[in-house]
Amino acid sequence: MKCPRCKNELPEGCLYCDECGYEIRIVPDFEPEVEENLNNALQNIVEDIDEKETSDNWEDIDDFAEEERIGFLALFLRICKWKPLGYGILSILCVVALYYLGSYLWVAEEKLTFNDYYEQAMAAYDSADYHTAINAMDSALKLDPDYMDGILIKAECYMKVGRIEEAIEVYTELMGNPKYATVAAESIADYYLLVEDFTSLNKFLRICDIDSVLDLYDGYYAVEPEFFPVEGNYEEELEIVLSTGYNGKIYYTTDGTTPTTESNVYTGPIKLESGITKIQAFFVNELDQVSNIVSAKYAIDSELLPVPIIDIAEGDYSVPEYITVTYPLECYVYYTVDGTTPTSASELYNKRLPMRMGNTTYQFICVDPEGVASEPVTLNTNLNFHWVVSVEDSVKSLVNYLVTLGKLSDNTGKVSGRAGHLEYECDSAFVDQDMIFYLVIERYVDTLGNKFLTGNKYAIDSGSGLLYYVSTDANGYLSVSRM
């Protein structure tokens, strides 16, 4: 036998070349019986090899194991060196071990409870490992999504790691919960104050309606000027006072132009004589933050507008009718239903109104293009009719159906991908196709509680509970189509 490297003649059974030191790798013939028995327990493999293997090479292995007194693992590795199939067996054993280890870890993971995850999150939070705290708290909140304390901790962790937009989004959602609204609002304001982003702080505080927060950050936001006396019609000369209650400057105009910082600076009462005057003003605080522009219109010793004419009689109704109002073409009509006097900030009348159920007091005013308002006119109605399905059951049925359609995520009005929710208001009724329908108005409510009409309207048959879509024609009449 010759050395594969230097071709030196080698004696029988030599494991190394005396000339070049090359290790001689001897590969025995393939033995099917040994190959088959290697699938048994490792100790049995060795015993079977001892009984069935007759080559000198295998005897050398046994002698080596005896002389060196190597352990079971060393013997197995030696076998692997001689028999490549051993590597395959080792690989199979490793795969099996990893499988059972992974199964154990998966089962252990599945058995973790909300408290386990929450404790992990708090331990990480206390040790300032905020990334781990976020991940653990996410796992906890999957098990209890409404645990507000956990959501608050998560928002704080977002702030700590610089994920500011996500933190502010979470805090904004928390402001919809009365218990957490104040701490959430203060957290947002504190951040803006820390980074001296007074513009964002000003915008945030102007939409915040929490008095304690506004008092705490007094002076950091620009509020709109207030007018005294309020706008309206007067018979004698006036002195209009503008104020905000904060340090800064008020800029104003009286000629109908939009005020700027180049406009008049308010230093004392503005004197108004006869005629119609529109005052526009805004406030700039000591941090140069600017408020919205507000305005007020005053008519002094000027003829009052005619009141709107209501084309329906007061009294009791057993069938709903539309309420219509006649008024000068160039004017707008505003109304209220809560007993208060309407202003140009009230609901705008358009064509006709469906009648509200129960006792209702309507008040209407006309407002001309210059902002001069008429005296209010009042209408009292009491609508009661026979129904089979109640308003409450009707609205619940509508909400449940919208959930099945996928428009809502659940019956609380949650909408997928939006922080706020939808709500459904039913206080009016109308007639179509000789049937009386409840009218349901859809509004979106943001996390701060602000409400916005979506434009969607629904009708519910008060006799059968069947659901309908609602459309409005050019004349203001309502009609239904089956959902």
MOVEN-V143878 format. One record per helix or strand. SS is the DSSP state (h for helix, s for strand). FROM is the first residue (numbers start at 1). LEN is the number of residues. If there is no record, write none. Layout:
SS_FROM_LEN, SS_FROM_LEN
This chain:
s_2_1, s_9_1, s_16_1, s_23_1, h_32_6, h_42_11, h_56_13, h_72_11, h_85_26, h_114_13, h_130_14, h_148_13, h_164_11, h_181_14, h_198_10, h_211_6, s_226_3, s_232_3, s_238_6, s_248_6, s_264_2, s_270_3, s_275_11, s_290_1, s_294_7, s_309_2, s_315_3, s_322_2, s_325_2, s_332_5, s_338_1, s_347_2, s_353_4, s_358_10, s_373_1, s_377_7, h_391_14, s_414_1, s_421_12, s_435_11, s_451_11, s_467_6, s_478_5
